[in-house]
Structure formats: structure tokens, C-alpha cells
Amino acid sequence: MKPQVIFIDDEKSIRDALGQTLALEDYEVHLYSGAKPALEALDNQYPGVIISDINMPGINGLEFLKRALAIDPELSVILLTGHGDISMAVEAMRLGAYDFLEKPFSTDNLLDVVKRASDKRELILENRELRRELEAQSGPGQRILGNTPQIKQLRRILSHIKDTPADVMIHGETGTGKELVARFLHDHSVRQHQPFVPINCGAIPETMIESELFGYEPGAFTGAQKKRVGKITHANGGTLFLDEIESMPMSLQVKLLRVLEERRVEPLGTNKAIDLDLRIVAATKTDLQQLSERGLFRHDLYYRLNVVSVHIPPLRERKDDIPMLFQNFIRTTATRYGIEPPQVGLEQLQSLLAHDWPGNVRELRNLAERMVLMGDISSLNETNTFDDSPQTASLAERIHQFEYTLLIDALKRHHGRLKEVQSELGLARKTLYDKMKKHNIDKDDFKLSS
């Protein structure tokens, strides 16, 4: 982006001449004949320099300086003074002006002062961004790791929108971390102490998703014997995360749109509406605009959800982050199971970097877990798995141990709730029971104590 300059002067000939000079030096120049419209264009993220004449009708240069620095005390403001205004210029410096130039001034002198002021402003904004990133990454809640430009830009966007009341649409391929981004938004927002309620629109049968979202009163339909609080109501005050929003039935999309527009929900079986204060974060791996054009997703719901759009880059577009992510997954898995983390060699890292990662970060994390649980790895082959080096344990023994650790880990994270374990591992209920019986695992050992 071009460096920006706001220039304020009530004399058109001076505005035009100085504006042309700055434009020839590749600045993006915005000219104003008075201070009031210039003040309206400023905020604390303004990335450029402000030049203002002191003697102007209405709001003069000194008053403009005071009001501008009230918006951001670190703005770079340069004042232009006429003959005999030196005492006023000294006062301006005391108030916080970056510099002043006495008319007439040379073009070289002007450009030198503007360049230094622009560099200072850029440095100030960079330092602020670094402090925000540090606070977000070191504070409680989810972290988004990576140092590539794509991930830094993603973190900047999330930092800017985290406290906005607007609903958010997250776009990303399978495995890129859409729920992680949604949780990051929630954990670092003013809603962080309120519920975060995730629901996978593609994992719930179409016959159940309406009651899951809206809840119901006793007698609302056959089998509704007692009241059930829906996910939308449960998320009140916090964040509702709708993953795989493209899987939501068309009939339900109409009702969701009404909730989004009215911020009220009516449970099934009642006409009493519940007022809502929540942010909805939706996620999709498909192009919803194309789906809506084909009549497979409602246009109005797409545009209502797409107020703020966030794109997560696939792992193949940020390969420089792979070593850091892999080492982090290795350490996290080893800590979880209380074992020593294995060392990752240069050849292994080269194999990681050469792979295209169709499963994105999820695939990388699963590979790191497999390395911790099943031993050393050497190279990534055409079947997208690492070749294991010889081990003392047989293949059957290692598969048995790997299956056991996956079951234990899933049961721990879901506190023994078998339906959620089934969904995560893609197992039928009977298959899950059989495997737990084989490994002598009791789900009650993982339930939260009351």
C-alpha cells in the first residue's frame, strides 16, 4: 500500500500544489479545505501523516491538533506556520505535534519531514499489532500458531473483529482449523466467559437438527416428554458455532434466517419467543455463493451470514509453518500421554515440507500423534503416511496400542459421552462398545465428577 498523507489548507492553490508534489513521490494524498471533514476521516488506525496549516477559519491548526491527538495521541501531525507564528509552533510541539515547517519551505525539507513522520507512524502501528498478537497468543484460550504472512494476516483480522457483534462466516478446506478459529474469536472476545456452543450441521440427522437448534416444550411432537433447551438458547450471551452450514436443510435455513434478523427464538411447541444476545459463527468448506446460485443454499441466508468473512489458508500455502506446527503437536501429544517426545530429523522435516497435505493441519496433527505413539518416522510415501522404522513390537501390538490410546484420548476429551466419541471416531455404537470391551475400558471412568 502507498503511504498516506492528509493535507489540510483553506487555500486551494496551496492544497493543489503540495498535493501534486506528494503524489509525485508516490504518496496517497487526501486534500481537505478545513479541519472538520479531516477529523471525521481519522481513527486510531490511520496509517499515514497529517499536514495542516495553522491559520484557518473555523477550527485552526492548534485546535485541530488537540482534537486529532484525542483520537490517537501517537498520530504524526505536521503543522505549517506563517511568518511570526513561531511561538504558536512551539506550543504545538509542546502539545504533541511531530514537527512544524515555516513558510516558505523547500520541497526537499517537506519531503524529508513527511518521510520521517511516515516511518514513525508505521513503526507505531507495527508495535501495536505485535503487542496485540503477543497478548492474544500468551493469554488464556486458543492459539493460532504460525509466522507466515497468511497466518499473521489471519490473526490481524481476528483481532480486529473479535469484539464486533456481527456474525462471522469462516471459509476453509477440511482440516484447516475452522472450529479453532471460531473458538479463538470467542475466547479472546468480550463473550469469553459465556457459552461457546458448537453444532455440526452435517453430523445431526435432518429429523433432529431443528429440535437440537430450537429446543422444544413437552408435547411439541411425539416423544417430546420433557422440555429441552435448544443450542441457540443455550448459546445466549455467547457464541453459537454452526459447522458445515452448507449441510443445513433448506427448510431450516428459513427459520435460522428469521432468528438472525430478529434475534429471537421460539422453541418448538410454544409461541413464546426468547430474546437473544449472541454471535453466530458459521463455517463452510464449500463456495456458498455458488451453492446459492444453483438453488442449493438460500441467497438471503448466505448474505446475512457473510457480513464478516474470514478465509483460512490451506497448509500447502503456508508450508513454512509446518516445522513449528509439527513440533508443537509432538510436544502436546507426548505431554498428554506422559512420554518423552521423539526427535524429528532433517529428512523427516524435508518429507513434511514436500507433502501437499490434502487433510491440512488435521492430517499433520494426526501424523504427529502417530509418531509419538508408534515410534520414529522416516519419509512420507505416496499413501500419505510415514514409513515406520523397525520396532521391537509387532504390527498387531502397535495397532492394538494405537487403538487403545485413541479411544482413551477421545473418552477423556468428551468426558465419557459415547455419542460424541462415536461421531469423532466414525464408529457405530456397537463397534465402539465392542472395542471398549476388548480394551477393558469403562466409560464411567471418564465422566465429570458432580
N, C-alpha and C positions, 0 to 999 in steps of 0.2 A: 504494500500500500504506500501511496505517496505520503510524505509528511504533510501535516495540515497547518494552515495559518488562518486565523480570523483577524481581519483588519477593519478597524472602526475609525471613520473620519467623516465629518459632515461636509467636507469639500470634495465634490465628485472628481475633479481633475486630479487631486492627490490620490484619491482611492484608486482610480483607474491606472495611474502611472505606477504606483507602488505595487498594485495587484499584478500588473503585467510583468514587472521586474521579478517578483517572486514566482510567478507562473513559469517564466523562462528558466528558472532554477529548479524546476520540477516539483514545486510545492502545489498542493491542492488548496486554492485560496478562496475564502468566503468573505465577501465585502459587505459591510453594513454602514449605513449613514448615521446610525445612532446606537446608543448603548443598550436600549431596552430589547430590541429583537436579538441582539448578540447574546444577552444574558439568557434569553429563552432557549438559545441553541446549545447552551453549556450544561454539562453534568460532570460528575466526579470521575467519569471515564474518558473525558475528552482527551484525545491523544496528541494534540498539537500545541501551537503557540498562539497567544493573543497579542495583537499590537493595537494600541488605542491612543488617539490624540487626547491631550488633557483638556484643552479648551473646546468644549462642545456645548450646544444648547441642551437644556433638559438635564439629563444625567451627565455630569462631567467625568473626566478621566479618573479622578480620585474616588469619586463615589462608585463608579463602575468597578474600580479595583477592589473596593471594600466588599461589594456585592458578589463579585466573581470569587474572591477568596473565601467568602462564606459558603459558597458551593463546594469548593475544594481549596484548602489553604496551600496546596502544592502546585497550583496552576502556574504556568510560566507566562507572566504578563509583562510586556514591554510597553513603556509609555513614551510618547513623543511630546517634547516640550518646545515651546517657542522661546524667543529671547526674553530674559527676565523671569522665567519660570523655574529657575534652578532651585530656589527654596522649596517650591512645590514638589519638584522632582525628588529632593532629599527626603521630604515627608513620605512620598510614595515608596521609596526604598525602605523606609522605616516600617511602613505598613505591610511590606512583603512583595513589592514588585521585583521582577527578576532583574531588570535594568531599565535605563532611560536613555533616549537619544535626543540631543538638542538640535533643532532645525537651524540651518540646513545641515544635513548629514550626508556622508558619501555612501554610495551604493555598497561598496565593499564593507564598510563598517556595519551597515544594516544587515547584510547577509551573514557576516561573521557572528553578530549577536543572535540572530534568529537561529543559526545552526547550533550554537552552544545551548540556547534555550530549548530547542527541539530535542537535542541529545539528552539533556537533563530530564525533560518530561518523559521521554521513552524509558529512561532508566528507572524513574519513579514508578511508572506503571508496571514494568517488569518485576521490580522488587515487591510490589503489592501482590502481583499474581503468584510469585514464588511463596510469599507468606501465606496466601490463601491455600495453595496446594499443600504446603507443609502442615498447616492446621488440619486440613481435611485428611491427609494421609497419616498423621500421627494421632489424631483424635479417635474416640470410640466409633465403632461401626465398620461398615465395609470399606475396603480399599480397592482402588483400581490401579494396578501396577503397570509400569511401562514408561519409557523415556523417549519413544519415537514421537515425531511431530503429530501424528494422528491421535495418539493417546493423550498427549498434552492438550491438544485442541478439544478432545472429548471432555477432559477434566475441567477445562475453562468453561465450556458450555454448561456443564452440570453445575459448576459453582455459581454461574450467573442465574440459572433458573431454579435452583433448589428451593427457594422460598416463594416462588411465584404461585399464585392459586390456580394457574392454568393447567388443564390436563395435558399429558405428555404422550407422544407416540414414539416408541423405540423401534427402530428398524435394524435387523441384523440377521446374518445367517445362523443356522443351527449351531449351537455350541459357542457362540461368541460372548455370551455372558449377559443376556438381556435382563434376567432377574437380578444379577449382581448390580447392574446399573440402576435398576428400579429401587433396590434396597439402599444403594449409595445415596440416591436422591432423598429417600425417606430418612435414613439415619443421620444425614447432615442438614436436615431441614428443621423448621420450627415445629414440625409434626413428629419429631423423633421419639417422643415419649407416648405417642398414641399408636394404635394398632397398625401393623403392616399386614394386609390380608391378601395372599396370593391365590389365584384360581386359574387352573389351566383349562381353557375353554375346549381344548381338543381331547382332554382326558376324561371328561364327565359325559355320561350318556345324554343324548338330546332330551330324553324324557325327564331327566333330573336337574338339568342345568338351571331351569327357571326357578325351581324351588330352592336350589342352592344359593342363587344370587339374591332372590327377593324374600325368601323365607315364607312361612305360612302360619295361619291360625288353625286351631283344632277344627276338623270337619271341612277344611278347604277342599279336600278331594278324598277319594277312597284311600284309607290307610293313614291319613293325617290325624293321629290320635292326640298329639300334644303340640304345643306351639314350638316353632323352630325359628330362630333368629337367622336371617339371611346374611350372606357375606357382605352385601352392600351396607346393611345396618351395622354389622359388626365392625366394619372399617370406619364408621363415623368418627370424625375428628382426625383420622389418619390418612392412610393411603390404601387404595384398592388396586391391586396389580392384576390385570387381565392378560394372561399369556396366550399366545396363539389365537388372538382375537379374530383372525380370519375364519376360525372354525365355528364361531358363534352362529347358531341358526338364524336365518333371515327374520323369522317371526319374533325372535327375542331381541334382535337389533333395534326394532321399532321401540320396544319398551325401554331398552337401555338409553336410546336417544332421548326419550322423554325424561328419564332420571337425570341425564347430563344437563338438559336445558332447564329443568325446574328445580333441580337439587332437592328432590323429594322422592320418596319411595313408598309404594303401597304393597305390603305383604299380601300373598295370595289369601283369599277368603275374608278380606276386610276392605272397607273404603276409607279407613283412617290412614292418612299419609304421615310419614315421618320426615321431618326436616333434616337435611344432610349438610355437613361441612366436611368434605373430604376431597382429596385429589385422586383422580383416576389416571393411572399409568397403564397404557396398553402396549403390547409388544407383538410384532409380526415378523416372520421370515420371508413373507411374500410381498409383492407390489400391490398394495391395497387399491391404489388408483386404477391399475389395470383390471383388478377384480371387479371394482365398481363399474367400470366401463363395459364389462362383459355381463353385468347384472348379477354378479355373484356376491356382491357386498354393497350395502346401501351407500349411495353418494353422500347423503346428508350426515350419516354417522361418521364416515371417513373424514369429511371436512371438519366436523365437530371435534373429533379426537386429535386431528392433526394440527392443532393450534400451535403447539411447540413440538418440533420434530428432532429426534436425536438419532444419528447413524453410528453404529458400532462397526469399525473396520474389521474385516476378517483377518485371521492370524497371518495369512500369506502376504498381506500388505504391510505388516509390521514385524518382519522376521527378526529385526534387531532386538526385540523384546523377548524372544524365545529363551535365551540362556537364563535371564533373570527369572522369568516365569517358571521355568522347569526347576531351577534350584529352589525356588520358593515352595513349589509343590512337593519336592523331595523332602525338604525340612519339615513342612507341615504334616505330611503323612508319617514320617519317621517319629515325630513327636507324639502324634495321635496313638501310635502303636507301641511307643516306648522302646524303640530300637534305634541303633546307630544309623545315621543316614549314609547311603553308599556314595562313593566318589564318582563324579561324572567326568569321563576323559575327553580329550580333544576330538578323537574320532567320533565319539558318540554325539558331541555337540555339532560336529560337521554334518552328521546324518540328520540331526534335528533340523538344521538350517536348510538342508537340501530338500526336505519333505514339503509338500504343498498343504498339508493339514486340512483336509476336507471337513473334518469334525471340529476344527478350530481349537479354542482353548480347552474345551471339554476333552477332546481327544488327547491333547498334551497332558492334562491333569491325570487322565486315566493311565497314560503311559508311565508317568512319574510314580503313581501308586503301584503299578505292576513291577516297576523296577525295585521299589522299596520292599515289596512283599515277596518277590520271586527271584531276586538276585540281580547280578550285573547284566548289562546290556551292551551290545556291540554296534550293530548297524540296523538301520531301518530298511526293511525289504519291501518288495512290491505289494505285499499283502497288508502294508501299513502297520506292521508290528515289529518289535525289535527281536532279533535273534538272541536267545539266551546263551550265555557261556555254560560249559559243563558244570553241573551241580552234583552234590552228593545225593540229594533227594531225587527220587524217581519222578517222572512226569505226573503220574497219578497222584503221588503225595503232594506235589506242588499245586496241582489243580484243586485238590481237597482243601489245602490250607488257604488258597486264594478265595475259594468259595466261602469258606468259614469267615474270613476277615471281612469280605464284602457284606455278608449277612449281619455280622456283629456291628459293623460301621453304620449300616442303614437303620438297624433297630435302635442304635444309640441316638442317632440324629432325629428319628421320628418318635422317640420315647415309647417304643413298643407298639405303635399304631400300625397294624398289619396292612390295612388298606393302602396307606401311604407308601409302605415298603413295597407292596405289590406293584403299585404304579411306577415307582422309581426303577425297580429292577425288571419290570416287564414280565412278571410271573403270574400264573394262575394261582388262585387261592390254595388249591390242593397241592400244587407243586411247591409253594412256599412252606406249607405245613410239613410236607414230606422232607424237605431239605433241613428244616429246623429240627425235626425229629432225628434225622441222620446225624446231625452235629450236636445233638443233646442241648439245644438252645430253648430257653423258656422266655416267652415274650414278657412275662411279668417282671423279669429281672431288669427291664429297661423302662418301666413306667415311672413317671414323676411321682415322688412321694407327696402325699396330701398334707 
